[in-house]
Amino acid sequence: MKKVPYKGIYCLLLLLLAATSVPAQRSYVRHKIEKDMEKKYADPQKKKGKEALEKVTYENDKRYKDPKNKVQATFVFASADYDKKGNLKEASIDKIVFGKTGECMVSNEGEKNETWFVYNYADKANYMVQVKDKTAMKMPLINMQKMAEKMAKKEAAKEEQGEQTAWVATSETRVINGFNCKQYIYTYPANPKFSTYEAWVSNDVKIKLDGNYMMGARVQSYNFTGTKTNKNLPMGYVVLGILYNKKGKPVNQRELKEMTKGAEERYFDMSPFKVNDVLDALQ
């Protein structure tokens, strides 16, 4: 099977991550994690009792024998949420930080509701961190690779069958924050709240992350079969993304403001926080 070029993988994964800045999408991701936890841990406990629970340990996770990222990098985003009329409601700074042994998605940096969602491959765990409260919830690491591949495969299937794909590449171009960008439009086919997502995508970004982990798997391991020939799928980094409601008003906007090599390891240090392990609650 042929794999899509890494730059295409970057775009699709960052689009997925960018979507988590939208409250509705963030709730979806959290719900996905909760359901995954229930399926993997709570249900087996009910069926097999303590014996099954004892097998659920971080030490038993053999997926990440080499937990190290090849590149440390930090992406800084300016995010904005709007009301139903399209007026600015809230602005924030968000980050995606690729550290030595994981990645951290930072929401509302510097605000009272600052949160981190951490993938730590050395610990084989995810952490949901409430910075102000100095608390963190620890859980076995969730791999989102299959979900991302399923999304891309669905769009590729439409293209092969001659159907209209949700993504459409336009001829519009812009220079945003020094990046040469091309416009792509995603249309939500049956969403009651959202109409389109406008993505300005660039190939100017030189930081290569193919050897890094992202959302539970090495970037280079993602297999988006069939997407290589779909010219409507974005190929590159999302520099600016805007989500619109059914009336064509912006709901959320996220703009890549800065990217640098290097990462602050404080995002992966849980020692300042009171850590509550979800597995303890299943005892």
Buried (B, 14 or more C-beta within 10 A) or exposed (E): EEBBBBBBBBBBBBBBBBBBBBEEBBEEBEEEBEEBBEEEBBEBBEEEEEEBBEEBEBEEBEEBEEBBBBBBBBBBBBBBBBEEEBEEEEEBBBBBBBBEBBBBBBBBBEBEEBBBBBBBBBBBBBBBBBBEEEEBBBBBBBBBBEBBBEBBBEBBEBBEEEEEBBBBBEEEEEEBBEBBBBBBBBBBEEEEEBBBBBBBBBBEBEBBBBEBBBBBBBBBEBBBBBBBEBEBBBBBBBBBBBBBBEEEBBBBBBBBBEBEEEBEEEBBEBEEBEBEBBBEEBE
